[in-house]
Amino acid sequence: MEETCKILSQKHKLTLYTNQKNTSKKDKKYFKKIVKTPFVPSQNILIQTLQIQTTLKKQARIMATNINKEFNIALIHPCLYTQAPFLLRYIKIPKIYFFQETKREFYEKTSFDYWKPKRLFARIIRSSIKETDRINTKSVDTIITNSQFSSYLLKKIYKKNSFTIQPLKRSKKTKTREIDSRKILSIGAINYLKGHHISAQVVNRHYSFSILGNGMEKRYPIKNNFHIKLKQNLTTLQLKKHLQKAKVFLANQINEPMGIATIEAISKDISIVGLNLAGTSEIIKHGLNGFLTQIKSYKKQKKEIKKILSERKNFMSIETQENWSELTKKLYIIIENEHNLS
């Protein structure tokens, strides 16, 4: 969102409507006006579910009334609480929804704790949110995804078509990427879906492995591994510095549509080793700009990753770069073709 808004703000006057209490300093650069309607839900899941269906819904109606009066088009991003926001239902002007993923707690049956009683009970209480997400998604015609995997899920679950725009550019130029197992990096929230536990299998005293991310699931299997350097609550600048120093990036996310951290890493002089799964396999082309390991068992996957790290010292890679300007150009084309706006 940030990079797209940065480019759009050069030609257009942007206004941000948000339910978040705090916004970043960068938002003030790109938006002429920021309208905050903070939603602060209870930590109790039953009360929170009721608040989502009453308070959050009401806030969306009020926001939509103002948006319908003042603006030509609305670019709508996912909601933290309902995934597809209520705004999709109430905004009547031309609108585009940036779909990234489903409400995973309801659809991700491969999740490591999907069938645990606590999660099952939570899904029963929150079942109305699943229906809200479905209705809201059905309320918009123009949807943009950032991966073919997301488009597949959108079609399968919501029966909706979409445009796929990826912020990537591959060139015919090649460069030599070094594979140095002494500087391995993994980025993302400290939970099973980010796959750090898969990456951690290869770590021993011969490897320098850093994980950058926040939060920590209970009994997560990397807690007591003294070979791992865990760095949390880092600024954007600190993250970039770690990316500049790394030589290998392990992208073992589970069913992630389009990993921004993986895109940033592949844009640097970093060798990527990732799972042949979901959006990761769209970013990485095996042997061309990185390496993919097959999903078998953890034991076999560990061998595959170690083999790549030990046998490959460097390889010729096609250049792959972030390309947000191209994404914005394609967005303009969709706006013009779908909504007759220029």
C-alpha positions in Angstrom: 0.0 0.0 0.0 2.7 2.5 1.0 4.6 2.4 -2.3 1.4 2.6 -4.4 0.2 5.6 -2.4 3.6 7.2 -2.8 3.3 7.1 -6.6 -0.4 8.0 -6.7 0.1 11.0 -4.5 2.4 12.6 -7.1 -0.6 13.1 -9.4 -3.7 12.9 -7.2 -5.0 14.2 -3.9 -5.4 11.3 -1.6 -7.5 11.0 1.6 -7.1 8.1 4.0 -10.1 6.7 6.0 -9.0 4.3 8.7 -10.2 2.6 11.9 -6.7 2.5 13.3 -5.9 4.8 16.2 -2.3 5.4 15.0 -0.9 5.9 11.5 2.7 6.1 10.4 4.6 9.4 9.8 4.9 8.5 6.1 1.1 8.5 5.7 1.2 12.3 6.3 3.5 12.7 3.3 1.2 10.9 0.9 -2.3 11.8 2.1 -3.8 15.3 2.0 -6.2 14.4 4.8 -6.4 11.5 7.2 -9.8 10.7 8.8 -9.5 8.4 11.8 -12.5 6.6 13.4 -10.7 4.4 15.9 -12.2 1.0 16.6 -10.9 -0.4 19.9 -12.4 -3.9 20.5 -12.6 -5.9 23.6 -10.1 -8.8 24.1 -13.1 -11.1 25.0 -13.9 -12.8 21.6 -17.7 -12.9 22.3 -17.9 -9.2 23.1 -15.4 -8.4 20.3 -17.6 -10.3 17.7 -20.7 -8.3 18.9 -18.7 -5.0 18.6 -17.6 -5.9 15.1 -21.2 -6.5 14.0 -22.5 -3.3 15.6 -19.9 -0.6 16.3 -17.5 -1.4 13.4 -20.5 -1.8 11.0 -22.0 1.5 12.0 -18.6 3.3 11.6 -18.3 1.9 8.1 -21.8 3.3 7.2 -20.8 6.8 8.4 -17.5 6.6 6.6 -19.2 5.5 3.4 -21.8 8.3 3.5 -18.9 10.9 3.5 -16.9 9.0 0.9 -19.9 8.7 -1.5 -20.3 12.5 -1.4 -16.7 13.6 -1.8 -14.7 11.3 -4.0 -14.5 9.8 -7.5 -13.1 6.4 -6.6 -12.3 4.3 -3.5 -9.3 2.0 -3.3 -10.1 -0.4 -0.4 -7.7 -2.6 1.5 -8.4 -5.5 3.9 -9.7 -5.0 7.4 -7.9 -6.4 10.4 -11.2 -7.7 11.9 -13.4 -8.9 9.0 -10.8 -9.3 6.2 -13.2 -7.9 3.5 -14.3 -4.5 5.1 -17.9 -3.4 5.6 -17.0 -0.4 3.4 -17.3 -2.7 0.3 -21.0 -3.0 1.1 -21.8 0.6 1.6 -19.6 2.6 -0.8 -21.6 3.3 -4.0 -19.0 5.2 -6.0 -16.5 3.1 -8.2 -14.4 1.0 -5.9 -11.5 -1.4 -6.2 -10.7 -4.0 -3.5 -7.2 -5.2 -3.0 -7.7 -8.8 -2.0 -4.6 -10.4 -0.4 -5.9 -13.5 1.3 -8.9 -15.2 2.9 -9.9 -15.0 6.5 -7.4 -17.8 7.2 -8.8 -18.9 10.6 -11.9 -20.3 8.7 -10.3 -21.7 5.6 -6.8 -22.8 6.5 -7.4 -26.4 7.4 -3.7 -27.1 7.1 -3.0 -24.7 9.9 -1.2 -26.3 12.8 -3.8 -25.6 15.4 -7.0 -25.6 13.2 -8.6 -28.6 15.0 -7.6 -27.7 18.5 -10.7 -27.3 20.8 -9.8 -23.6 21.6 -9.7 -22.7 17.9 -12.8 -24.7 17.1 -14.7 -22.9 19.9 -13.4 -19.5 18.7 -14.6 -20.2 15.1 -18.1 -21.1 16.3 -18.3 -17.9 18.2 -16.9 -15.9 15.3 -18.9 -17.6 12.5 -20.8 -14.4 11.8 -17.4 -12.8 10.8 -16.9 -15.5 8.2 -20.3 -14.7 6.7 -19.6 -10.9 6.9 -16.3 -11.5 5.0 -18.2 -13.4 2.3 -21.0 -10.9 1.9 -18.6 -7.9 1.8 -16.4 -9.6 -0.8 -19.5 -10.3 -3.0 -20.4 -6.6 -2.9 -17.5 -5.5 -5.1 -17.0 -6.2 -8.8 -13.4 -5.0 -9.3 -10.9 -6.9 -7.3 -7.1 -6.9 -7.6 -4.9 -9.6 -6.2 -1.1 -9.7 -6.0 -0.7 -13.5 -6.8 -2.2 -16.2 -8.9 -2.7 -18.2 -5.7 -4.9 -15.4 -4.2 -6.9 -15.3 -7.5 -7.4 -19.1 -7.2 -8.7 -18.8 -3.6 -10.9 -15.9 -4.5 -12.5 -17.9 -7.3 -12.8 -21.1 -5.3 -14.2 -19.6 -2.1 -16.0 -16.4 -3.1 -16.8 -17.2 -6.8 -15.3 -13.9 -7.8 -13.0 -13.0 -10.7 -10.0 -10.7 -10.3 -7.1 -9.0 -11.9 -3.6 -10.1 -10.8 -0.9 -7.5 -10.6 2.5 -8.5 -9.1 5.0 -5.9 -8.0 7.8 -7.8 -9.7 10.0 -7.3 -12.7 12.3 -10.0 -14.1 14.9 -8.9 -16.7 17.2 -10.9 -19.0 20.2 -9.6 -17.2 22.0 -12.0 -14.9 24.1 -11.6 -11.8 26.1 -13.9 -9.6 24.6 -14.5 -6.2 26.7 -15.8 -3.4 25.4 -18.6 -1.1 27.1 -18.0 2.2 25.5 -20.1 5.0 27.1 -18.0 7.6 24.6 -15.2 7.0 21.0 -16.7 6.9 17.9 -14.6 7.4 14.2 -15.3 7.9 11.6 -12.5 8.3 8.0 -12.5 9.7 5.8 -12.9 12.7 7.0 -15.7 15.0 4.3 -18.3 14.3 3.9 -21.5 12.4 2.4 -20.0 9.3 5.7 -18.0 8.7 7.7 -21.3 8.7 10.6 -20.3 10.9 10.5 -23.7 12.5 11.2 -25.2 9.1 14.1 -22.9 8.6 15.5 -23.5 12.1 16.0 -27.2 11.3 19.1 -26.5 9.3 20.7 -24.4 12.0 23.8 -25.5 13.9 27.0 -24.0 15.0 28.2 -23.7 11.4 25.4 -21.4 10.5 24.5 -17.8 11.5 20.7 -17.6 11.4 18.7 -14.5 12.3 14.9 -14.3 12.6 13.3 -10.8 12.4 9.8 -10.7 13.6 7.3 -9.9 16.4 5.2 -12.0 18.7 5.8 -15.6 19.8 3.4 -18.5 19.8 3.4 -20.7 22.9 5.7 -23.7 22.6 7.1 -22.5 19.4 10.1 -24.8 18.6 12.7 -22.1 18.1 12.6 -20.7 21.7 15.5 -22.7 23.1 17.7 -22.9 20.0 20.8 -20.9 21.1 22.1 -20.9 17.5 19.3 -18.6 16.4 19.5 -14.8 16.8 15.9 -13.6 17.4 15.5 -9.8 16.8 12.1 -8.2 17.5 10.4 -4.8 17.3 12.8 -3.5 14.6 12.3 -0.3 12.6 12.0 -0.3 8.8 15.6 1.1 8.6 16.9 -1.7 10.9 15.2 -4.3 8.8 16.8 -2.9 5.6 20.2 -3.1 7.3 19.8 -6.7 8.1 18.7 -7.4 4.5 21.8 -5.7 3.2 24.1 -7.9 5.4 22.3 -11.3 4.7 23.5 -13.7 2.0 20.7 -16.3 2.2 17.0 -15.7 2.8 14.8 -18.7 3.8 11.2 -18.3 2.5 9.4 -21.1 4.2 6.0 -19.4 4.7 3.0 -21.7 4.6 0.4 -20.7 1.9 1.5 -17.0 1.8 0.1 -15.3 -1.2 2.9 -12.8 -2.1 5.5 -12.3 0.6 6.7 -8.7 0.6 9.8 -9.7 2.7 10.7 -12.3 0.0 10.2 -9.7 -2.8 12.5 -7.3 -0.9 15.1 -10.0 -0.3 15.1 -11.1 -4.0 15.6 -7.5 -5.1 18.9 -7.4 -3.1 22.0 -9.5 -3.7 20.6 -12.3 -1.5 20.1 -16.0 -2.5 16.6 -17.2 -1.9 15.7 -20.8 -0.8 11.9 -21.3 -0.3 9.0 -23.7 -0.3 7.5 -24.7 -3.6 4.1 -23.4 -2.3 1.5 -20.7 -3.0 2.9 -17.2 -3.8 6.5 -18.1 -3.0 6.6 -20.3 -6.1 5.5 -17.3 -8.2 8.3 -15.2 -6.9 11.0 -17.8 -7.1 11.8 -19.7 -10.3 13.9 -22.7 -9.4 17.4 -22.4 -10.6 16.8 -19.0 -12.3 16.5 -16.5 -9.4 16.5 -18.9 -6.4 15.8 -22.4 -5.3 12.6 -24.2 -4.3 12.3 -27.2 -2.0 9.4 -29.7 -2.3 7.0 -30.2 0.6 7.6 -33.8 1.8 8.5 -34.3 5.4 10.5 -32.0 7.6 13.3 -34.5 7.6 13.6 -34.6 3.7 13.1 -30.9 3.4 15.9 -30.3 5.9 18.2 -32.4 3.7 17.2 -30.5 0.6 17.9 -27.1 2.2 21.3 -28.3 3.6 22.2 -29.7 0.2 21.7 -26.4 -1.5 23.5 -24.5 1.2 26.5 -26.8 1.2 26.9 -27.7 -2.5 26.1 -24.3 -4.1 28.6 -21.5 -3.4 27.2 -19.2 -6.0 24.9 -19.3 -9.1 24.0 -17.1 -12.0 20.6 -15.5 -11.3 18.3 -13.5 -13.5 17.6 -10.0 -12.0 14.3 -9.7 -10.2 13.3 -6.4 -8.8 10.4 -4.8 -6.9 8.4 -2.8 -9.4 5.6 -0.7 -7.8 5.5 1.8 -10.6 4.4 -0.9 -13.1 1.8 -2.1 -10.6 0.4 1.5 -10.5 0.4 1.8 -14.3 -1.7 -1.4 -14.5 -4.0 -0.1 -11.8 -4.6 3.1 -13.9 -5.5 0.8 -16.9 -8.0 -1.1 -14.8 -9.6 2.1 -13.5 -10.0 3.5 -17.0 -11.3 0.3 -18.5 -13.6 -0.8 -15.7 -14.9 2.6 -14.4 -14.3 5.0 -17.3 -12.3 7.3 -15.1 -9.0 8.9 -16.1 
